[in-house]
Amino acid sequence: MGHLASSGTIRVVSGSDVSASLFDRARAVSPGGVNSPVRAFKAVGGTPRFMSSASGSWLTDADGNRYVDLVASWGPMLLGHAHPEVVAAVQAAAARGTSFGTPSEPEVELAEEIVARTPVDLVRMVSSGTEATMSAIRLARGFTGRDVVVKFAGCYHGHVDSLLAEAGSGVVTFGLPGTPGVPDAFTAETLVLPYNDPAAVRAVFSEHGDRIACVITEAAAGNMGAVAPEPGFNAFLARTCREHGALFVSDEVMTGFRASRQGYWGIDGAVEGWAPDLMTFGKVMGGGFPAAAFGGREDVMRMLAPEGPVYQAGTLSGNPVATTAGLTTLRLATDEVYTHLDDLASTIQTMLRDALGAAGVPHVVQSAGTLFSPYLGRTEPVRDFSDAQDQDPAAYRAFFHAMLEHGVYLPPSSYEAWFVSDSLDDDALDQIEKALSAAAPAAAAATA
Ligand SMILES: *Cc1c(COP(=O)(O)O)cnc(C)c1O
């Protein structure tokens, strides 16, 4: 049951009965039937597809439908799925033992690779991006002896209590919890500012500068669609933090080892000659396994236990199978791979603009390194979260489902970037182009 039928030259997905029955079973035993909310398709409606296997740039669902994957597990699958060398390395590592609870060589090799690619002096491994940002914030507070954290609206840093904050009414206000379950006191020390707004940063430092432990930002925003920092914005943040004795924390969980070989820092800091005090990594560096890290300046990192007083730990941190997957992925991610990813990202963006333009859908397609995303229903660039909210969700819903029906798996939300993998070949690009020719008119028909 369920297959890719032929409709002219366009392969069309048919049937999601098995996914639908798995979703019913899942909802009976898990809230919303998922283990991470965006997977439930609430923003776009319909039945989430349960995937059963993946290879290269193609996903196969439980009904046997195939899709070109432009989500790549939300970033990690840089090389594509089930890359033979990564699979072989993982199998060999697993056969040697899946966890020792002691130090082991793969975690040292992965740390060496991260230190070689980025400006950090030392790294500590953890198991998720959330843990990385949570620990980096704790370390920044421990190092500075200050409590206030500055973040930007629309930047996501995992589900850390104090970072799940929304701005209060004014521009320079302390955060309110963005979810029940987070006490006001936890976000009371979090200041939320509009992204790409140096004046707001200046204002907050002139009022609270001696209380600010750190500014945390995505190196390039990728969790409100793709919103690049304006030229000089990250450098300005690094400089402002230094002037006030605060730390600059650059969250590269999404962009690290993806936006370029050196992450987004390779596009701005490495060129402009500045470095963050702390950085966080995840996604690509785990090669599809739960591995993440934070790292930074030597004097700051040596404050961590067991060298210093700031406590941080993890039973599975630096896990030998996960770090082997990440290390193998990074070693295979050569300069040629990054050039190919750049080419693929610009090819798909051009297809997207052409298709939306031909169908008369108002749109802007934005990129940040190899991340990109369309905003439907607007033509002005998106600079911050309030811009990002000014788009047409109905148009995206129609577009998303038409792409899905035509065998292309996009993020099930218009607030997410699209991710390319090195494995996207001509066949996959062909499928994307054909799907776009059906989905753009669908978006036009649904445009408010
Ligand atoms: C995904 C993401 C995180 C959280 O990582 P998890 O592994 O999902 O906990 C943090 N920061 C950014 C920028 C991310 O994109």
The ligand as a Tripos MOL2 file, in Angstrom:
@<TRIPOS>MOLECULE
LIG
   15    15     1     0     0
SMALL
NO_CHARGES

@<TRIPOS>ATOM
      1 C1         18.4690   23.1070   17.5900 C.3       1 LIG1
      2 C2         18.9960   24.2810   18.3090 C.ar      1 LIG1
      3 C3         19.2580   24.2560   19.6970 C.ar      1 LIG1
      4 C4         18.8170   23.1110   20.5740 C.3       1 LIG1
      5 O1         19.4320   21.9150   20.2580 O.3       1 LIG1
      6 P1         18.7310   20.5360   20.7530 P.3       1 LIG1
      7 O2         19.7410   19.5020   20.3970 O.co2     1 LIG1
      8 O3         17.4480   20.4290   19.9960 O.co2     1 LIG1
      9 O4         18.5150   20.6470   22.2090 O.co2     1 LIG1
     10 C5         19.8890   25.3270   20.2670 C.ar      1 LIG1
     11 N1         20.2500   26.4000   19.5340 N.ar      1 LIG1
     12 C6         19.9990   26.4680   18.2130 C.ar      1 LIG1
     13 C7         20.4360   27.6690   17.4460 C.3       1 LIG1
     14 C8         19.3530   25.4220   17.5630 C.ar      1 LIG1
     15 O5         19.0690   25.5290   16.2590 O.3       1 LIG1
@<TRIPOS>BOND
     1     1     2 1
     2     2     3 ar
     3     2    14 ar
     4     3     4 1
     5     3    10 ar
     6     4     5 1
     7     5     6 1
     8     6     7 2
     9     6     8 1
    10     6     9 1
    11    10    11 ar
    12    11    12 ar
    13    12    13 1
    14    12    14 ar
    15    14    15 1
@<TRIPOS>SUBSTRUCTURE
     1 LIG1         1 GROUP 0 **** ****
